[in-house]
Each structure stands twice: as structure tokens, then as C-alpha cells.
Amino acid sequence: MTKLLIGLLVGCLTAPLMAEPSGELLESLNSRVLRIQVGLTNGQFGLGSGVVVAENQVVTNCHVVANASSISVLSGGAVYHAVGVKPDWKHDVCMLQMEDLPLAPVKMKSSSELKYEQPVFTIGYPSFVPAPVTTQGVVKGLFSLDDSVIVRATPTFRQGASGGGLFDESGTLVGLITLKSPGKDAYYYYMSIDWVQALLNKPAGPVVVKSELPFWGKPAAQWPNFMKVVFPYLHKDWNGLKTVAAQWVKQEPASTEAWFYLAAAEYETHDLTLAEQHLHRVVSMNEQHSQAFYYLGLIAEANGKHSEALASVDTLNQLDAEKAVELTVAMKTLP
């Protein structure tokens, strides 16, 4: 499987753990999340994951099957060979056309219906593990791209899980495991189910296809705005972040995240008045934006409004208890 090389955003504390999916639900889904094995044109092979989304159709990432000479899916010890591929290279979503695959599809719904802090879990096949692995967490970001959204969520995954599924508490597929940022504070990103559904009724082409780069593999100048804030944010270049975020706000004034990163840059450059104004705009657009409430608490405490800061702590206790603890500690260190 292709290694992911893109550095994205710095991390934040993990949200409270969701209730574990039932054994019955996991057993049902595990049978429909499959190991994918790819024979490559250079004679080597790659591994990934895929999800059965329609009769004889398995979705995965295009980077999993890039440069393939053959593609197989493994289920219960049986091997099934793909007879065609329907690629959406830009969004890194590829549909495998199968024959006689005896597995029922999972349920799907639009990734655009997700909410911040909503519990979710993943299923995939990292590395060479013989059985699917499940991780749990919550949704932390929704970034508009084209006609849908990129999902950021806290469930972790490792190489090999690409193409596996992100599911909501009911077991409905809401995202496709795709890429992560490097380092211990990694962010985890999932492609939209809207792009999966768009491929269902398209005709399949040959298995051997010419590979193209997804949006995240393009040169930095062509990245979407949510990727362009990466380096200034990561390296605490707050003036640089302010410049990038201001351009993002101008291009996408309806983007909650654009206003948030602008406000974060303003806070860090001590422009508390504008930061507070823009953070209130963020929470008016998205009342579950925990990072915005964190900064609002810091600003309130810095301005001597202790009761307002405590109100932010209370709100965070409902959204992200660990972030609430972080804010409480940070408030004690403010001058």
C-alpha cells in the first residue's frame, strides 16, 4: 500500500470514549469489511482494506490499488478476484467490481450528516493482522471539499487499514479510512460516503489502470485550504497562519474551520478582541466546536471574566471532558 506522506494538522486531546459497539454489531460488520491484496506491476504486492457497499461492489482507496496488475479480496479464507475498477482518483475512492461475492452490503449515509463530537468507530486490517481491528472515538472536524466533506475523527488507524470503514453507532458507513498526519499527535481523515455512492452506478473499467494523484498528493499550492493551514499552525507561525486563514475566510466565508483558525491566530498574536468576535461566530455556526469554547474560556479568564470562563468549562464537560480539564489547567497559569 502506498505510504502516506502528507503532514496535516497538529492534534488536540482525545474526546471521551464512546460506548463500545456490541459484539453482535461488530460480528455483522466484520464479515463485510475485507482484506484487499494487490499484485503490483513491479512484481511486488500491497495490502489494504475494503467495504462491501453493494452487490458485487467493494469500495477502497485508490492509493490501495494504484499500479495494480491484479486485485483480490479475502473473506473467510476464500479469495475473490476483482474484474473491474471504478476510480475517483481526485477523492481517493475506488470501487472494485466483483463477481459472485456472497456478502450483503453495509448501510450507508452521507458524511455531510455527521456532527462534531458524534461517536464513531473504524474497522480495518492494519499491517498483517489476520482479523479486523476496531478503534473508537468522535468526529472532530468536517471540511468542505467539492460537493461534500472530508471527515476528521479521533479513531486511530495504521497502514493497511486504508479503505476500511468509519461507522456511526448504528453501524452505518459514514466515511472511508484514508490518511493521517505523522507524529504522536496525528489527525485521522476519512473520505466522504457521497463520493462512494456516486460511483455505484458507473461502469467499471479494467483492473490495470493508470494511477493519478489524489487531492492530498498534489503540490502544496493545489491543496485545499484546510491543508494549507498545516505548517504555520504546526510550527506556531501565528502571523503566517493569520495570512492563510484570512485567505480561507475570504474564499469560504461559510467555513466554520476557516473562522476558527483565523481566531486561533488572532488569539496567539494577542488580538483578543477580534479573536473573541470570531470565536463567537464559530460557535454560532457550530455549537459543538470544542476548540472554540476552549479559546473563549482562555479569553474570558484573561479578561477577568471568571464566571464566563467557568461557563466554557461547563460546556466543554458536555462536549469533550479532557478538553475541559485542559482549559481548567490553562486558566490557572494565565497571568
N, C-alpha and C positions, 0 to 999 in steps of 0.2 A: 504494500500500500504506500502511496506517496506520502512522504514526510511533510508535515505542516510547518511552514517556516515563518508565518506572519505573526508579528507581535502586535497585540491589540491593546487592551486597556488594563490598568492596574486593578487589583482586586479590592474587595471590601470584606468585612466579616460575614460569615455564613449565617443564613437565617435559621430560625428554629426548625428542627426536624419535623417533617410531616409524619403522620401515621403510616406504618408500613403497609404496602399493598397486601391484600390477602393472598394466602398460598394458592387458593383456587384461581384468583385472577392472574397471578404470575404464571401458573402452570398453563393456563389457556394462552397467554401471550407468548410465553417462551417457545411454544411449538410453532409460532408464526414469525418469530424473529430468527433469521437464519445466518449461518456462517457462509460467506462467499469466498470462493477460491478462484483466483485469476491466473491463467497462464499468460505470460508476457511475451511480447515479440522478441525480446532479447534472450529468451530461453529461461528466464527466472520466473518466480511466481509471487503473487501478493495475496494478502488476506484482508477481508473486511466483513461488514455485516449488512443485512438487508431485511426488509419487512414485506410480508405478503399483503398487498393492498387491493388486489382484485383477482379474479380468477386467472391463474397462469401469469400473474404480473407481480414482480418483486421490485421494490424501489431501493436504491442505494445511492451513494455519492458517485459522481462521475470520476472523481480522483481515485476512487477504489478500482475502477475498471479501465482507467486510461491506459492506452497502449496494449490492450488485451489482444491475445490471439485466440483465447477461449475463456469462457466464464461458466462456473458451476456453482450451484447452491447445495448445501448439505443439510439434510433433515432426517433425524432419527437413524443415522447410519447409511441412508440412501443418498445417492448423488444424482442431481438433475442438471441438465445442461441448458444454458440459455441459447435460444435460437435467433434472438434479435435484441437490439438495444434502441431505446428512445431517449436521446440525450437532450438535456437542457444545460449546456456547458456553462453558461454565464452564472447560473444559480447553483451549479454543482449538484444537480439532481438528474439521475439516470434511471430509467425504467427498463428492467430486464423482462423480455418476453420469453415465457417458458412453455413447455408442452407437458400435459399430464401431471401437473403438480397437484398432489392431493391434499391441499391445505386451504382452509377458508380464510378470507381476508379479515384484517382488523377493521374496526370502525375508525373513521377519520373526521376531523372538523378543522375549520380554518384556524391557522395560527393567529390571525388577527383578532380572534375572540378571546385570547388569553388576557389575563390581568396580572399586574405586578403583585408579587408575594403569593401567587396561586401555587399550591403544591403540585409537583410533577415528579416523575421518575423516569429513568432510562433503562433500556435493555439493549445489550450489545455483546459482542465477542472480542474483548481486548486481547491482544497478543495471541498466544497459542492455547488459551484456556479451552477445555473441552465442553464447557457448559456456559450458557449465557449469564452475564453479570448484571445485577441491578444496582443502581445508585439513586439516591433521593435528594430532593431539595425544593426550591421555589423559583418562580420566574422573577428575574431582576431587571430585565430591560427588553423593550420592543423597539426596534429601529426600522423605520420606514425604508423600503427599497423597492423600486418599481411599483408593482401593484399589490404588494403585501409587506411583510415584516420579517426581519431577522430576529430570532429569539435569543436572548441571553438568559441562562438559568444556572443555578448553583450545583446541580448534579454533576459529578465529575465523570470523566471517561478517559480511556487510554487508547493508544494507537491500536487499530484493529476494530475498534467499536464504530468507526466511521460508517455511516449508512444505517446504523441501528436506529431505534425509535425513542422519542420523547413522548411520554404518555401522561394524561391527566389522571386524577384519582379514580375515574370510572374505567380507565383502561383504553380511552380513546387516543389515537395517534394525533399529536398536536405539533410535532416537529421532527426533524431528521438530524441526528448527530452528525456534526460536520467538522468543526475546527475549534482549537483552543489557543489561548495565548501561552507563551512559555513562562516558566518560573513557578515558584511555590504559591503565588497569589493569582494563579491562572483564572481567566474568564473562559466560559464554555458557551459555544454558539451553535445554533440549530437552524437549519433551513426551513422555509415555510411549507406547510402542507398544501397551500394553494398552488404551489408550483408542481407538487406531486400530482394533484388532481388534474392539473392542466395537461398532463402527459397521458392520462389513462386512455383516451380515445384517439390518440395519434398513431399513425402507422409505424411499425418498427423497422429500423434499418439493420444492416449487417452488424455482427458482433465486432468485427475488426473495423474500427473507425479511427479517423484522425483526431487526436486529442486537441482540446483548446483549453486555455486558462480560465478558471472561474474569476468572478469579480475580485475576490480576495487575493488572487495570484497576480493581478495586474501591477504595473508600476505605480508607485505611491501617488503620482499626480492623478491617477484614474480611480483611486479608492473612493468609496462613498464617505460622506462626512463623518460618520461615527468611527471610521478607522483613522481619519486624519487627525483626530484629537489625541491619538495614542501617544506619540513621542513627547509632545510638550507636557501632557498630563503625567506620563511615566517619569520624566526627568525633572518635574516640578519647574518647568519653564512657564511660569504663570502668564507672563506677557505674551509669549508665543501662543499659549492656549487661548488667551483672550482674543487674539487676532483670528485664529482658526474658528473659534466658537462664534465670534461676531459674524464671520462669513457664513457659517452654517445657519445662524438665525436669519440672516438676510435671504438665503436661498430657501430655507424651510421654516418659515415663521410659525407653523403649526407643530413643530417638533418639540416635544417636552424635553428630550435629551439635549437639544441644542441650547435651550434656555438654561438648563441645569449646568452644563459645562461652562457657559458664559458666567453664570452666577458663582460657580466654584472658583473660576479665575479671578473674578472681582473680589471675592472674599479673601483669597490668598494675597491679593495686591492691596488689601486694606481699604477697598472701596465698599464699605459695609452698607451704605445706603442703597446703592444700585444692586448689590448682591441680594439684600433683603427683598427689594422690589421684585427682582426676577425670580427669586425662590418662591415668593407668594404666587407668582404667575405659574410656576411649575406645579405647585400643589393644587392650584385651582383647575389645572388641566388634568392632573393625576393625583388624587388624594391618597394614593398608596405609594408615593415615591419616598421611600425611607431615607435616601441620601439627602433629599431636600430638607426633610424635617430635621435631620442631624445638623445641617448647616444653620437652619433657622434657630435651633437651640443654642448653638455657639454664639450667634449674633445677639440673641436676646440676653444671654449671660454677659457678653462683653459690654452691652449697653445698660447693664444694671437691672434688667427686667427678669429677675429670678423666677417669678411665677410663670412667665411666658416660656422660659427655658424648661421648667418642670412640665409644662403642658406638652412640649415637644417630646420629653422623655416618656410621658404617658402615652402619647400617640405611637411612639416607636415600640413601646412594650406590646402594643396590639399588632404591629407590623413585623418587627424584627427585634426580638428581645436582646440579642447580642449587640446590635447597634445601639440600643437604649443604654446598655452598660457602658459601651464605648463613649457615648455622649456624656454620661454621668461622670466618668473619669476625666474626660477632657474639660468639663466645666470646672472641675476643681483645680485645674492647672492654669486657668486663664488669670491674667493679672487683674 
